[in-house]
Amino acid sequence: MTATGQDARNQAAHRSASASAALDPAALFTPKLVTVLREGYGLAALRADAVAGLTVAIVALPLSMAIAIASGVTPAQGLYTAIVGGFLVSALGGSRFQIGGPAGAFIVLVAATVMQHGVDGLILATFLSGLILVGVGALRLGTYIKFIPWPVTVGFTAGIAVIILASQVKDLLGLTLDGPEPGPLLEKLPVLWRALPDLDPAAALLAAGTIAVILVLKRWRPHWPGLLIAIVLASLATWAAGLPVATIGSRFGGIPSGLPVPALPALSMEKILAVLPAAVSFALLGAIESLLSAVVADGMSGRRHRSNCELVGQGVANMGSALFGGFCVTGTIARTATNVRAGAIGPVAGMLHALFLLAFMLLAAPLASYIPLASLAGLLAVVAWNMAERHAIAVLLRTSRGDALVFAVTFLLTIFRDLTEAIVTGFALGSVLFIHRMSQIAGVRRLPLVSEDRADTSADGGLPYDGAAADPQIIVYRITGVFFFGAASSIGSVLESISDTHRALVVDFSAVPFLDSTGANTVAGLVDKASRRGVAVVLCGLEESLRRPLEAQGVQAPKVTFAADVEAALAMLQAEPSAQEVRR
């Protein structure tokens, strides 16, 4: 079969699977691995996935250890997370190309959890976050994660980048501190400043060289594994020159050559309640990061992920990682994008990436002892620089004051307060901004008694409402936009301008896409006021979805009359004036 025929068959299978998913709720939780295998998975696909998996493993190897060290745990735990968590994310998730593992975005939360609850507390929090993610996915709440405003995402990502960079200054410069390094940024900076005279030139040169190699290779040889090459060159230089700098071996004693026996720390209700806030933070950030990564993969590949299945897979992966001594697992944008660019076909690539990392632990673990911590700090400095989406920040600052404010608040709270607090506050502020904008769009205007002459094809449909001119006691209003609690006050104040001199009020709802209970209550109050004054009310252009909340508020016959449109309402009022008088 030709490649074109194979593509057509895969597309047809994909459409068929999508149709089945719409009919069968269970299909929403079918892992993408099953979908790919059902489409037909041959040797050529396995070869492509193996190449992609090896490429991603080369990127993930130094990055996983660097993130673990920056998070306050051992480099081995970073590898456990990438191996166990990465395998389960690909095997059970709802994305074809997602690569799971430790992520830079979690460094702040993980380090804070280790300082407060110890490594056992971190592992327990990771396991609980997995349970939370499974529950969120099972309840199909993953769809709502997309409502996190973009300025919030950019803000907390940039804030995390600043914190990561600040956390690496000590190892970047080889500084020796008198005591433990403070966590909060405002406390950390003075301590680092006082330690600057003890700068280690060898460590600083290794870090600078690592950064330079990564940037040069990214510019001139983008397809080469720049991160791994830079770490290997720094390790060789450290070994060959006998540089007296801290290495993984000197600080951590190397890494083990295999996975530990799965186990959980001792459980108690007191401990569970203590780490629960951290678990919720892990779950919230993990859901956002994973689904953002899946969306990026969709944009690069033209495929679609299943968000709730992805969250269930992420949850199981976090529980599996915790059982083997790892920490938080999430989808990683950089590694997922590398996977797509490397030509991956499906989730097997992510599973093989985890197996390649396991092979490194089994065969080459002693070599990791020679990796200098300064080079890993340089690697994370590049990661932090890339995390800060400078172009996105510039766009936000230029285009909208409201979005710029949401970004700034989220960014500053991330740096100086807490990541969860930053996300919640940013989301709340973004929601208020959205309500304000929607309330400005919504409006009400009185239609003129004598309209201007327009063609039948004009934007308003050529409805002149000239019938209103025949009786100035009839007042006609048109509401536009979403009639909700944010706009109810302004719209209600205009509508209540009716007086005893008016015989009837016509309200046109044809340009209202949504009416909430507050808007319906406003209309009910208007109808009651008009009834007391003997003014007939005709509502027109109401869809069924708009009539339901009105009827729930008691807005129904005989209090009001309904008409299809304004012309019909005017014709009815003019044809039956006596009936209106009876109603009065």
C-alpha distance (Angstrom), angle and dihedral (degrees) to the residues before:
residue distance angle dihedral
M1 . . .
T2 3.82 . .
A3 3.79 123.2 .
T4 3.79 89.5 -111.2
G5 3.78 91.2 53.2
Q6 3.79 91.0 47.6
D7 3.82 91.0 51.0
A8 3.80 90.8 49.4
R9 3.78 90.8 50.2
N10 3.83 91.6 49.2
Q11 3.80 91.7 48.6
A12 3.79 91.4 49.3
A13 3.78 90.0 49.2
H14 3.79 90.1 48.8
R15 3.82 91.7 52.1
S16 3.77 90.8 47.5
A17 3.81 91.2 50.0
S18 3.81 90.9 49.1
A19 3.80 91.1 51.7
S20 3.79 90.8 48.8
A21 3.81 90.4 49.6
A22 3.77 90.3 54.7
L23 3.80 89.4 54.8
D24 3.80 100.3 36.5
P25 3.83 116.3 51.3
A26 3.81 90.4 -162.7
A27 3.80 89.1 64.0
L28 3.80 88.7 66.1
F29 3.79 88.3 69.9
T30 3.80 97.6 44.7
P31 3.83 107.7 119.6
K32 3.77 115.6 -117.0
L33 3.80 88.1 -122.3
V34 3.82 88.8 68.1
T35 3.80 90.6 47.2
V36 3.81 92.5 51.8
L37 3.81 92.7 47.6
R38 3.82 90.9 49.6
E39 3.80 90.2 53.3
G40 3.79 89.7 57.9
Y41 3.77 124.4 -88.0
G42 3.79 118.9 -153.1
L43 3.78 141.1 172.3
A44 3.80 93.7 -84.5
A45 3.79 90.9 55.6
L46 3.82 90.9 47.5
R47 3.81 90.3 51.6
A48 3.82 91.6 50.7
D49 3.80 91.9 47.7
A50 3.81 91.5 48.1
V51 3.81 91.7 54.3
A52 3.81 91.2 46.8
G53 3.80 92.2 45.9
L54 3.82 92.1 51.4
T55 3.80 90.7 48.2
V56 3.81 92.2 52.1
A57 3.81 92.3 44.4
I58 3.81 90.0 56.1
V59 3.81 88.5 54.6
A60 3.81 94.9 41.8
L61 3.82 96.7 48.3
P62 3.82 100.2 73.9
L63 3.80 93.2 27.6
S64 3.80 94.4 56.5
M65 3.80 92.2 52.0
A66 3.81 92.8 44.8
I67 3.82 93.2 50.9
A68 3.80 91.1 47.8
I69 3.80 93.0 51.8
A70 3.81 91.7 47.2
S71 3.82 88.8 49.9
G72 3.79 92.3 57.4
V73 3.83 98.2 -105.9
T74 3.79 133.3 100.2
P75 3.81 123.9 -77.8
A76 3.80 88.1 -120.0
Q77 3.80 89.8 63.2
G78 3.79 89.1 54.5
L79 3.80 89.2 55.6
Y80 3.82 92.2 46.0
T81 3.80 88.2 53.5
A82 3.80 93.3 49.0
I83 3.82 93.9 45.3
V84 3.80 102.8 43.2
G85 3.78 98.6 27.1
G86 3.80 93.9 40.6
F87 3.79 92.5 51.3
L88 3.82 93.9 49.6
V89 3.83 94.1 44.8
S90 3.80 90.5 56.5
A91 3.80 95.4 40.1
L92 3.82 97.4 48.2
G93 3.82 106.2 21.0
G94 3.77 131.0 104.9
S95 3.81 97.5 -121.8
R96 3.78 127.4 82.4
F97 3.79 95.0 -146.2
Q98 3.80 107.6 27.3
I99 3.81 115.2 134.2
G100 3.78 114.1 -160.2
G101 3.76 130.0 -159.5
P102 3.80 142.8 104.0
A103 3.81 112.4 -29.4
G104 3.77 132.9 -154.8
A105 3.79 90.4 -128.3
F106 3.82 89.3 69.0
I107 3.80 96.8 52.8
V108 3.80 93.9 94.1
L109 3.81 95.4 46.9
V110 3.79 94.9 42.7
A111 3.80 93.8 48.2
A112 3.82 91.2 49.1
T113 3.81 91.3 48.8
V114 3.81 92.4 49.8
M115 3.80 91.3 50.0
Q116 3.81 92.6 49.0
H117 3.81 103.3 35.7
G118 3.81 106.6 13.8
V119 3.80 127.9 -124.5
D120 3.82 92.3 -60.8
G121 3.80 89.0 55.2
L122 3.80 90.1 49.9
I123 3.80 92.2 52.3
L124 3.81 91.7 47.9
A125 3.82 91.3 48.0
T126 3.80 89.5 50.3
F127 3.81 91.1 52.2
L128 3.82 92.0 48.4
S129 3.81 91.3 48.0
G130 3.79 87.2 55.8
L131 3.79 90.7 54.8
I132 3.81 89.9 49.0
L133 3.81 92.1 50.2
V134 3.80 91.5 49.9
G135 3.80 89.0 51.5
V136 3.82 93.0 47.6
G137 3.80 90.9 50.3
A138 3.80 94.2 44.5
L139 3.81 90.0 52.4
R140 3.82 88.7 50.5
L141 3.78 93.1 -121.4
G142 3.78 92.8 136.2
T143 3.78 89.9 90.1
Y144 3.80 90.1 67.4
I145 3.81 94.9 55.9
K146 3.81 86.9 80.1
F147 3.80 88.7 69.1
I148 3.81 91.6 73.8
P149 3.84 101.6 115.5
W150 3.79 116.9 -113.4
P151 3.86 93.8 -124.5
V152 3.82 88.2 57.3
T153 3.81 91.6 52.1
V154 3.80 92.4 47.5
G155 3.81 90.9 45.4
F156 3.78 99.1 52.4
T157 3.81 92.2 40.4
A158 3.81 91.2 53.7
G159 3.79 90.7 45.1
I160 3.79 91.7 51.9
A161 3.81 89.2 49.4
V162 3.81 90.8 56.1
I163 3.81 91.9 48.6
I164 3.82 92.4 47.9
L165 3.79 91.5 50.6
A166 3.80 91.5 48.4
S167 3.80 90.5 49.3
Q168 3.80 91.1 55.7
V169 3.82 98.3 51.0
K170 3.81 92.0 90.2
D171 3.82 93.9 56.5
L172 3.81 93.7 34.6
L173 3.80 90.2 61.3
G174 3.79 98.6 27.4
L175 3.80 92.2 -120.8
T176 3.80 122.7 179.1
L177 3.79 114.1 -143.2
D178 3.80 126.1 -157.4
G179 3.80 91.6 -132.6
P180 3.80 141.3 -3.3
E181 3.80 115.9 -39.1
P182 3.82 111.4 -103.5
G183 3.79 117.4 -119.8
P184 3.84 103.5 -144.8
L185 3.79 112.9 79.9
L186 3.81 96.6 -130.2
E187 3.81 90.0 53.8
K188 3.79 94.2 41.6
L189 3.81 99.1 54.0
P190 3.83 97.5 60.9
V191 3.83 90.8 47.9
L192 3.81 91.6 51.4
W193 3.80 91.2 46.0
R194 3.80 92.1 54.3
A195 3.82 90.0 49.7
L196 3.83 94.9 52.3
P197 3.84 94.5 96.7
D198 3.84 87.8 63.7
L199 3.81 92.3 58.7
D200 3.83 112.8 150.7
P201 3.86 108.5 -135.2
A202 3.83 92.8 -159.3
A203 3.81 93.2 54.2
A204 3.79 92.1 44.7
L205 3.82 91.6 50.7
L206 3.81 91.9 48.5
A207 3.81 91.1 50.4
A208 3.80 92.4 46.6
G209 3.80 91.1 46.9
T210 3.81 91.4 50.1
I211 3.79 91.6 51.1
A212 3.82 91.7 46.5
V213 3.82 93.6 50.4
I214 3.81 92.2 48.8
L215 3.80 93.2 48.9
V216 3.81 95.0 44.0
L217 3.80 93.2 48.9
K218 3.79 91.1 46.0
R219 3.80 89.1 53.5
W220 3.82 100.9 41.4
R221 3.82 105.0 19.8
P222 3.82 105.5 25.9
H223 3.82 93.2 164.5
W224 3.80 93.4 57.8
P225 3.84 118.9 93.8
G226 3.79 94.0 -106.3
L227 3.82 96.6 174.6
L228 3.80 93.9 53.9
I229 3.80 94.2 41.7
A230 3.80 91.4 52.0
I231 3.82 92.6 49.4
V232 3.83 92.6 46.7
L233 3.83 92.2 49.6
A234 3.82 91.5 48.3
S235 3.81 91.0 48.9
L236 3.81 92.0 49.4
A237 3.80 91.2 48.8
T238 3.82 91.1 49.6
W239 3.80 92.1 49.7
A240 3.80 97.4 41.7
A241 3.80 95.8 46.2
G242 3.79 94.9 37.0
L243 3.78 90.7 -128.7
P244 3.83 113.5 -168.1
V245 3.79 95.9 -130.3
A246 3.79 131.9 128.2
T247 3.80 114.7 -91.8
I248 3.79 135.7 -179.0
G249 3.80 87.8 -99.4
S250 3.80 95.7 50.8
R251 3.79 94.9 46.5
F252 3.81 103.7 31.3
G253 3.79 104.0 18.1
G254 3.81 92.6 -116.7
I255 3.79 126.2 -76.1
P256 3.82 128.9 -68.7
S257 3.79 119.8 -104.6
G258 3.80 97.0 -124.2
L259 3.79 147.0 18.3
P260 3.81 120.7 -72.0
V261 3.79 124.8 -118.4
P262 3.80 108.9 -84.5
A263 3.79 113.8 -104.9
L264 3.79 142.3 139.9
P265 3.80 125.8 -131.3
A266 3.78 119.5 -105.6
L267 3.80 110.4 -67.5
S268 3.78 128.1 -139.5
M269 3.79 132.2 160.0
E270 3.79 89.7 -120.9
K271 3.81 91.5 55.3
I272 3.81 92.8 44.7
L273 3.80 92.0 52.8
A274 3.80 90.6 46.3
V275 3.81 94.8 55.2
L276 3.82 96.7 35.1
P277 3.85 94.6 95.7
A278 3.81 89.4 53.6
A279 3.81 90.3 48.0
V280 3.81 91.1 52.7
S281 3.81 89.9 49.6
F282 3.81 90.9 50.0
A283 3.80 91.0 49.7
L284 3.80 94.3 47.1
L285 3.80 95.2 48.0
G286 3.80 92.1 39.9
A287 3.80 92.2 53.7
I288 3.80 92.2 49.1
E289 3.80 94.8 44.8
S290 3.80 94.6 44.9
L291 3.79 96.2 48.6
L292 3.81 92.0 44.7
S293 3.79 88.3 53.2
A294 3.81 91.2 48.3
V295 3.82 90.2 50.9
V296 3.81 90.1 51.8
A297 3.80 89.7 51.2
D298 3.81 90.3 49.3
G299 3.78 90.8 52.3
M300 3.80 92.1 50.3
S301 3.80 96.7 44.1
G302 3.81 105.2 30.3
R303 3.82 90.6 -124.3
R304 3.82 129.4 120.5
H305 3.77 127.0 -127.4
R306 3.81 127.7 -147.5
S307 3.78 104.3 -121.8
N308 3.81 99.3 -162.2
C309 3.78 93.2 45.4
E310 3.80 87.7 49.3
L311 3.80 91.2 54.7
V312 3.80 92.0 49.0
G313 3.80 89.5 50.8
Q314 3.79 90.9 47.9
G315 3.80 89.7 50.5
V316 3.80 93.9 52.3
A317 3.82 89.2 45.7
N318 3.81 91.4 54.5
M319 3.79 91.3 50.1
G320 3.81 90.5 48.1
S321 3.80 92.0 47.9
A322 3.80 91.0 51.3
L323 3.81 91.8 50.9
F324 3.81 89.4 58.3
G325 3.80 95.6 44.6
G326 3.80 96.7 -96.6
F327 3.78 129.1 127.9
C328 3.81 138.8 -137.9
V329 3.80 117.4 -11.5
T330 3.78 123.2 -161.9
G331 3.76 140.1 154.5
T332 3.80 109.5 -83.9
I333 3.78 118.4 -145.1
A334 3.82 98.0 -153.4
R335 3.81 95.3 48.5
T336 3.81 92.5 41.7
A337 3.80 90.8 51.7
T338 3.81 89.5 48.6
N339 3.79 88.9 52.0
V340 3.81 92.4 53.3
R341 3.82 93.1 45.6
A342 3.81 90.3 49.0
G343 3.82 89.9 61.7
A344 3.81 102.9 -103.7
I345 3.81 116.3 178.0
G346 3.80 100.2 -163.7
P347 3.82 148.0 -32.3
V348 3.82 92.7 -51.5
A349 3.81 87.2 80.1
G350 3.81 90.7 60.9
M351 3.79 91.7 46.3
L352 3.81 91.0 50.7
H353 3.80 90.6 48.0
A354 3.82 87.6 59.7
L355 3.81 91.6 47.9
F356 3.82 91.5 50.3
L357 3.81 89.0 53.6
L358 3.80 89.6 49.8
A359 3.82 89.5 51.5
F360 3.80 89.2 54.2
M361 3.81 90.4 53.6
L362 3.79 91.5 49.0
L363 3.79 97.4 45.1
A364 3.80 110.4 23.3
A365 3.80 107.2 25.5
P366 3.86 94.8 121.0
L367 3.81 90.5 60.1
A368 3.80 91.0 63.4
S369 3.81 89.7 68.4
Y370 3.82 89.7 74.6
I371 3.82 95.5 57.3
P372 3.83 109.3 113.2
L373 3.78 116.0 -132.3
A374 3.81 90.0 -136.9
S375 3.82 90.3 63.8
L376 3.81 91.2 50.0
A377 3.79 88.5 49.9
G378 3.81 88.9 52.2
L379 3.79 89.6 51.2
L380 3.81 90.9 52.6
A381 3.79 90.7 47.4
V382 3.81 88.2 59.4
V383 3.81 89.9 46.7
A384 3.81 90.7 51.6
W385 3.81 91.3 49.2
N386 3.79 90.6 51.6
M387 3.82 92.3 46.2
A388 3.81 92.0 59.8
E389 3.80 100.1 82.4
R390 3.79 96.4 -146.8
H391 3.79 95.3 177.0
A392 3.80 91.7 50.4
I393 3.81 91.2 49.0
A394 3.81 90.9 51.3
V395 3.81 90.8 50.3
L396 3.81 92.2 50.4
L397 3.79 93.2 48.4
R398 3.81 92.1 49.1
T399 3.79 102.9 42.9
S400 3.81 109.9 41.7
R401 3.79 135.1 17.4
G402 3.80 90.6 -156.6
D403 3.80 94.2 52.6
A404 3.80 90.0 43.7
L405 3.82 89.0 54.2
V406 3.83 92.2 49.9
F407 3.82 89.6 49.3
A408 3.80 93.7 47.7
V409 3.82 94.4 48.0
T410 3.81 92.3 48.0
F411 3.81 91.9 45.5
L412 3.81 95.0 49.5
L413 3.81 94.8 43.5
T414 3.81 89.9 50.5
I415 3.80 91.2 53.9
F416 3.78 100.8 39.2
R417 3.80 105.2 25.0
D418 3.79 127.6 17.2
L419 3.79 136.3 -45.8
T420 3.80 95.8 -129.2
E421 3.79 91.4 47.3
A422 3.80 88.9 49.6
I423 3.81 93.6 52.4
V424 3.81 94.3 45.5
T425 3.81 93.3 46.0
G426 3.79 92.9 44.7
F427 3.79 91.2 49.3
A428 3.82 91.3 49.0
L429 3.80 91.9 48.1
G430 3.79 91.0 47.1
S431 3.81 89.8 51.0
V432 3.81 91.6 51.6
L433 3.80 89.3 49.3
F434 3.81 90.1 50.9
I435 3.81 91.7 49.5
H436 3.80 90.3 50.2
R437 3.79 91.8 50.7
M438 3.79 93.0 47.1
S439 3.80 91.0 49.1
Q440 3.80 89.4 53.8
I441 3.80 91.3 51.6
A442 3.80 93.1 50.4
G443 3.79 115.5 79.3
V444 3.75 148.1 146.8
R445 3.78 130.1 -134.6
R446 3.76 135.7 -178.4
L447 3.77 114.1 -118.7
P448 3.81 113.8 -126.6
L449 3.78 121.2 -106.1
V450 3.78 90.8 -130.4
S451 3.78 113.7 31.8
E452 3.74 126.1 -154.1
D453 3.78 119.4 -101.2
R454 3.82 110.2 -93.4
A455 3.76 137.8 169.1
D456 3.78 118.9 -101.8
T457 3.81 89.4 -113.8
S458 3.81 94.8 57.5
A459 3.78 120.7 130.0
D460 3.82 94.5 -97.4
G461 3.79 92.4 53.2
G462 3.80 94.7 -102.1
L463 3.81 94.8 -81.4
P464 3.82 104.1 153.3
Y465 3.83 96.8 179.6
D466 3.78 87.4 -148.7
G467 3.78 88.6 157.3
A468 3.79 88.5 77.3
A469 3.80 89.7 66.0
A470 3.79 90.5 64.6
D471 3.80 91.7 64.7
P472 3.84 119.1 28.6
Q473 3.80 88.6 -171.3
I474 3.81 88.5 75.0
I475 3.80 114.0 82.9
V476 3.83 120.1 -163.7
Y477 3.81 125.0 -161.5
R478 3.78 129.2 -178.2
I479 3.84 120.2 -155.6
T480 3.80 117.4 -153.8
G481 3.78 130.3 -168.9
V482 3.78 131.6 12.6
F483 3.81 110.7 -23.3
F484 3.81 99.8 -149.6
F485 3.78 138.9 134.9
G486 3.80 92.9 -77.0
A487 3.82 92.3 58.6
A488 3.81 100.3 29.6
S489 3.79 95.5 92.8
S490 3.81 96.9 51.9
I491 3.81 94.0 41.8
G492 3.80 92.7 45.0
S493 3.80 93.0 51.6
V494 3.81 90.4 55.7
L495 3.79 95.2 45.3
E496 3.80 92.1 50.0
S497 3.82 90.6 62.6
I498 3.82 88.8 93.8
S499 3.78 115.1 121.1
D500 3.80 138.4 -165.2
T501 3.80 89.5 -94.6
H502 3.81 90.8 69.9
R503 3.78 117.5 88.4
A504 3.80 96.0 -164.5
L505 3.81 142.6 4.9
V506 3.80 122.2 -145.4
V507 3.82 117.8 -165.1
D508 3.79 117.3 -167.9
F509 3.84 114.3 -151.2
S510 3.83 96.5 173.5
A511 3.84 91.6 111.0
V512 3.84 95.2 47.3
P513 3.84 112.6 100.6
F514 3.82 96.0 -179.4
L515 3.80 138.0 20.3
D516 3.80 121.8 -170.8
S517 3.80 129.0 -162.2
T518 3.81 92.7 -92.3
G519 3.78 91.2 54.3
A520 3.81 90.5 46.6
N521 3.81 90.1 50.4
T522 3.81 89.4 51.8
V523 3.81 90.4 53.5
A524 3.82 90.7 47.0
G525 3.81 90.3 53.7
L526 3.80 89.8 49.1
V527 3.82 91.5 51.1
D528 3.81 91.9 49.7
K529 3.80 91.2 49.9
A530 3.81 92.1 47.9
S531 3.81 90.8 48.8
R532 3.80 91.6 53.2
R533 3.81 89.6 51.5
G534 3.78 93.8 45.9
V535 3.81 94.7 -112.6
A536 3.79 116.6 144.3
V537 3.81 115.9 -133.5
V538 3.80 124.5 -149.9
L539 3.81 120.0 -173.4
C540 3.78 117.0 -162.2
G541 3.79 139.1 178.1
L542 3.81 93.1 34.9
E543 3.79 118.6 157.8
E544 3.79 117.9 -150.4
S545 3.83 90.6 -105.5
L546 3.82 88.9 58.3
R547 3.80 96.1 45.3
R548 3.81 94.3 56.7
P549 3.85 97.6 65.7
L550 3.82 89.6 42.5
E551 3.79 93.1 52.3
A552 3.81 89.3 47.6
Q553 3.83 87.0 59.2
G554 3.80 91.3 49.9
V555 3.81 96.4 -101.4
Q556 3.79 98.7 144.4
A557 3.78 142.0 104.5
P558 2.96 132.5 -23.3
K559 3.84 89.4 26.1
V560 3.82 91.4 54.8
T561 3.76 139.1 14.3
F562 3.80 122.9 -134.3
A563 3.79 124.7 -142.7
A564 3.77 134.4 179.8
D565 3.82 94.9 -123.1
V566 3.79 142.8 -17.1
E567 3.79 94.3 -86.0
A568 3.78 91.1 54.2
A569 3.81 90.8 47.3
L570 3.80 92.9 51.4
A571 3.77 92.5 45.6
M572 3.79 90.3 51.3
L573 3.80 93.5 48.7
Q574 3.80 93.5 47.9
A575 3.79 95.4 43.2
E576 3.82 95.0 50.2
P577 3.81 108.4 33.3
S578 3.77 91.5 146.6
A579 3.78 91.6 57.3
Q580 3.78 89.4 54.0
E581 3.76 90.6 51.3
V582 3.80 89.9 52.3
R583 3.78 89.8 53.0
R584 3.77 88.7 51.9
